[in-house]
Amino acid sequence: MPASASPAAEEVIHEVFLEIHAGWMELLSAGNLEQGAWAIVRRAVHDRLELEGRAPAFVINGPITQALAATRDKLQKMESTSGLYEAIAELPNRQFEVIVLRYLLGYPTAKVAWFVGIDECTVGHHLRRGKERLRIKLGLPDDRKKPKKKGEGT
């Protein structure tokens, strides 16, 4: 580690190394080593910054990040009779990301998971939560099938 690296950065790197080392076999068997390792790095940095009460010193602005930021801005300015665009723009970040990537930009769930750095099942979770939040915000009926109680429907 160069002499200019901060002790906090060295500690985070060491924690990431230990976590990757401890979960190496699981990372290998998960099918996407790079995505899993990168998720560990992102989480470790996020956790350290949160612990120290600091904002990130920089933000990675790749094409997807830029597209999502631009999409949120555009949705906030668009008008719709139902309020859908505004409601999507108001979603929490993770729900906004997966809703936009999946439904507005048409990416398959696997690609959304890769872009966002989460598991496909977690993408599904955020999609369901985002859609439920939109349903409530827009005052739409709950058309999900409710489980029948014992003795009903016979």
MOLINQUI-V922598 format. One line per field, one symbol per residue. ss: DSSP state (H for helix, E for strand, C for the rest). psi: psi as a letter, one per 40 degrees, with the letter a starting at -180 (. if undefined). burial: I if it has 16 or more other C-alpha atoms within 10 Angstrom, else O. A space follows every 10 residues. Layout:
ss = ???
psi = ???
burial = ???
//
This chain:
ss = CCCCCCHHHH HHHHHHHHHH HHCHHHHHHH CCHHHHHHHH HHHHHHHHHH HHCCCCCCCC CCHHHHHHHH HHHHHHHCCC CCCHHHHHHC CCHHHHHHHH HHHHCCCCHH HHHHHHCCCH HHHHHHHHHH HHHHHHHHCC CCCCCCCCCC CCCC
psi = hidehidddd dddddddddd ddfdddddee egdddddddd dddddddddd defiiidihh gidddddddd ddddddeihi deedddddde iidddddddd ddddeeiidd ddddddfiid dddddddddd dddddddefi iheihihiih eie.
burial = OOOOOOOOOO OIIOOIOOOI OOOOOOIOOO OOIOIIIOOI IOOIIOOOOO OOOOOOOOOO OOOOOOOIOO IIOOIOOOOO OOOIIIIIII IOOOIIIIII IIOOOOIOIO OIIOIIIOII OOIIOIIOOI IOIIIOOOOO OOOOOOOOOO OOOO
//
